[in-house]
């Protein structure tokens, strides 16, 4: 499993991984657009099922990639406090901005209401720690994944300190064991939680759905897999995976995910292809082999992805009301609307990233470590953030 490929310095950017983030963002947008724009309104149809499986595997990619990038760009001598400060500066301002936007849009456009408890828990990113549909889906719906990420970042200093001690020769065993744990989560869920009442239109209860898909502790397994992958790559292992291998793995996994019980289709069936995709992107950059995702435009699009992810669902939910006044829309009209809303989402996200997210991250996360704590081989951005994200 080891390779004699010359590795770049830890914390140097792997641009293909940034570009791949945008590809995954398209997958998530497509799934949400198909459902939000009421394409037949059927959650159990084949098209909906396929898109939801693809979208959820994209979210799994984000979780694995997060662990990989955190471990890849970890700074020698860094402190937990400094790491948490940089992560908070990177994600929290944009979350607060979209939280405020969600409150305003809900009150002014739909006239809806939200309880103070749900609003506060959403703002503090703790709203996925209870199996409550109203809490989990409050305000900006997609912020549930940010609640998981916040927990991942809180755990990272301890996890990384421990996983760094795993001998290189044992990493494959650790990867295999953690993958089996991901696959076992649906089995444990079906055993522990009651099977009634069902959460329509799925043949599971909401508690089961929440535990597999939304609960930060179960999703932490994917973050851990990312850390283990980075450890392997940094030791010269796992570098032989190519994009063609990952594509083939997805081609096998997606049809299987259509056939297995619902809980297994969420993450378990796609986790191995997701790991292969991360390794393929990292390996392509390390080897210098062909990678469309390494294109500078794709890398920039990947940098905008976080803001895009946080704004796109609100654009779909609220702006479609301006396009469609409630009359039945043809498939062509819905496709056209989805394309337009994608562009609108991206324009808003680019503005948020350029004028809000990035400046505040540079300002609030810019306090550097002492010179002796920073590896001279680890290039940094102007804001003190590692060049990999």
N, C-alpha and C positions, 0 to 999 in steps of 0.2 A: 504493500500500500504506500510505501514511502516513495518519494520522487527526488530526482537530482536536479529539478528545475530550480533556477536561482530565484529566491523569494525577494519581493520588495520589502523595504523596512516596514515594520509594524506601524500602523497609523497612516501610511500612504494610501491615497484613495484608490478604490477599486471602482472605476467609473461605470462598468457594465451593471453593477448592482444598483446604482442610482438610476440608470436608464430603465432597468427592469421594473422599478417601482412604478413608473408611469404606465407600463403595459398592464400591470396588476390593477392600477387605478381605473383603466378603461374597462377591465373585467368587472370590477365592483360597480362602476357607473352603469354598465349595460344591464346587470342584474337588477339594480334598483330602478332603472328607467323602465324596464319591461313590466315590473310590478306596479310602479307608481303611476304610469300612464295607462294602466288598465288594459293591457293587451289581453282581451277576452276575460280578464279578471279571474283567471283560473290558476290557483296556486299548485294544482296537482297535475297540470298538463306537462307534456314532454318538454316543450320549449322552456317553460318556467323552471322545471326540475334541472335541466341542463345548465341554464344560466345561474341558478342558485348554487349548484355544485361548483361551477367555475368561479363564481364570485367568492364563495367561502374558501376555496383553495387559495385565492389571491390574498385573502385576509390571513390565512395561515402562513403564506409567504412573508407577509409583513412582520408577523410575530417572530418567525425564524430569523429573518433578516435583521431584525432589531437586536436579537441576542448575538448574532454573528458580528455585526458592526460594533456593538459595544465592546466585545472581547477583542476584536481586531484592532480597535483604536485605543484600547486601554493604555493609560499613561503610567509609566513606572513612577512609583512614589506618590501617585494620586491619592487623595483622601475621599472618603465617602461623601463628606460635606461638599467638597468641590465638585464632585461628579453630580450630586443631586442638584446643586445650584445651576450647573450648565444644562442639565436636562429640563429643569423647571423653566429656565429662561427660553429654552427652545420650544417647548410645547404649550406652556400654560397661557401666555398672553393670547395666542390665537384661539385657544379654547375659550377663554373669557370673552373675547370679541364675538365669537360665533354663538356663545351662550346668550349674550345680550341680544344679538340679532334674532335668535330663536324666540326669546321672550317677547320682543317687540312685534315680530311677525305673527306670533300666535295670538297676541292680544288684539292687534289691529286688523289682521286679515281674516282669521277664522273666529275670533271672539271666544277662543277656548280658554280653559283655566288649567292651572297646575298648582298643586299643593306646595306650600312653603317647604315642607320636608323634602319633597322630590326635587324641587328647584335647588335647594341647598346641597343635597347629596350629589346632584348632577354637577353643580359648580365645583364641588370638592373632589369630583371623580371617584366617589365611593358608591355609586348607584348600582353597580353590578354585584354588590356583595349580598344582596337579598334577592330571592326568587319572586320578584314583583314585576308584572308586565308594565304597570304604570310607571314604576320607578326606572326600570331598565330602558324604557322607550320615551322617557320624558325629554321635552325640549328638542335639542339637536340629537336625533336618534342615533347617529353614527358615533356619538361620543362614548358609547359603551366600550368600544375597543381602546379608547384612550384611557378609560378607567383601568383596563387590564394592563396597558403599557405603564401607567403610573406605578402599579404594583410591581411590575417587572423591574423598573428602574430602582425602586426602593430596595428590592432584593439583590440587585446586581453586585454591589460591592462584596457581599458575603458569598454569593454564589461563585463569583469569579475567583475569589481568594481560595475557595475550596476546590473548584474544578481545575485550577492551575496545577494542583498537586497530583492530578491523575496522570500516571505514567503514559507516555505516548503510545506504548504498545497495547495499552488497555483501552484506548479511546474508542476503537471499533466496538468493543463489548459494551461500553457505556452508551454509545449511540444506539446499538441494537436494543439494549434494555429500556432506554427511554422511548424509543419507537414503539416497543411492545406495550409500554405504559400508556401511550397515547391511544393505541388500538384497544386497550383494555378498558378505557374510560367508559365507552358506551355499555360494555358488559356489566361493569360495576353499577352504572346508573340504572340499568334495567333491573338489577337485582335489589338495589337498596331502596329505590323510590317506588311508590305505589304506581300502578299502571292506569289508574283512573283519578280524576276525569281527564278526557283527552283535550289536547290543545289544538283545535281545528285550524287549518285543514290537515295537520300532521297527526300521525297515529302514535303520538306520545303525549305525555303530560307536560305542562309548562315547567314543572320542577325538573323533569328529565332534560328538556330542551335547554333550560338555563344552565344546568350543571355541565353539560357537554359543550355548549356554545358560548356562554356568557361569563361563567364563573372564572375569576382571575387565577385561582389556584390550579384548575385543570388546564387552562391555556398557558400557564407558566411552563409546562412541559415543552412547548414549542420554542419558547425563549431559551430554555436550557439546551435544546438541540442546537440552536444557533451558536451558543457559546462553545459547545463541543465541536461543532464544525470548524469554527475559527481556530480553536486549539489544534485541531488536526491539520488544517492548512498551514498554520504557523510552524508546525513541525515537519512540513514537507509531505504530508499525507493527503489522501483524497483528491489529488490534483488531476486524475485521469478522466474524470467525468466530463463529457462534452454536452453541448446543447442538444445534439441529436439523441443522446441517451435520455435526457430529461423529457424531450418531446415524446419519445417512444413510451416512456413510463406513464406520462399523462394519457396517452392514447389507450393504454391498457387500463389505467385506474378509473377514468371517467365512465366508461361503459359498466365497469363493475360497481361503481358507486350508484348507478341507476338501479341495480338489482338487489342491493343489500338493504337491511332495515335502516330506516331513516337516520337514526342516531349515528350509525357507522358512516353514512355518506357525508357527514358534516366535516370531519377532519381525518378520521382513521384511514380512509381509502386513498387519500391524496397526500398523506404526510411524506411518504418516501419520494414521490416525484418532486414535491416541494423542496426537499433537502437536495435532491439532485440538481434542481434548477439553480439554487444558491451556489452550489459547488461549481456548476458549469460557468456561471458568471464570474465568480472569483478566479477560477482556473484559467478562463480565457484572458483575463487581464494579466495574470501572473505569467502565462506563457507568451502573451502578445499575439494570440491567434485572433482570427476574424470574429468580430462581435458588433452587430448592428446597434446594440444597446450602449456601446461605448461612444457613439457619435455625440459631439458636444451639444447638439440640440436635444438629444434624448437625455443627456445628463442634466441639462437645465430643466427639462420637463419633469425629470425625477425629483429635482429640488423643490419644485412647485407642488408636488404630489400631496404633501401633508395638508397644505391649505386647501387644495382641490378636494381632498377627501372630506374635510370638515364643512365645506360650503355646498357640495354638490347635492346632497339630499334635500337641503332647504330650498335650493333652486328648483329641483324637481317638484317638491311638494307645494311650493307657493307660486312660482312663476308660471307653471302650467295652467293655473287658474286664469291668468291673463290671456293665454293663447286659446284656451278652450273654455267656453262659457257654460259647459255642461251638455252641449249637443253631442250626439254620437259621432265619433271621429273614425275615419277610415284608417286602415293599416298604414297607408302612405302618409296620411296626416300625422299619425303618431310617430312614425319613423322620422319625419321631418322635424317634428317638435322635439324629439329626443336629440337629434343632431344640433338643433339650435340651442337647446338647454345645455348641452355639453360645451358648446363654445362660450355661452354666457358664464357657466360655472368656471371654465378655465380662465376667462378674462378677469373675473372677480378674484379668483385664487392667485393669479399672477400679480394683481395689484396688492392683495393682502401680503403675499410673500415679499414683494419688493419694498413696499412702503411701511410694513408693520412687523411681520414676523422676523425677517432677517435683521432689520435695524435694532429691534428690541433685544434679540438674541445676542447681537454683538455688544450692545450696551450693558446688559445685565449679566451676561455670561462671560465677560471679557477679562475678569480678574485672573491673571495667569498664576501658575504655580511658580515657586521659586526656581531660579535657573537650574539649580543642582537637582531638582526633582524631575526635570523634563529631559527625556532621552534626546541627544542631539540627532538621532536618526529618525525622530518622529516629527515630521513637518506639521505645522499648525497653521490654521487660518488666522486672519487678522483679529478675529474675535476670541482667539485662544481655544476654539473648538478644533478637535482633530479634523483633518481634511476628509476623512471618511465619515459618512452619516448613515 
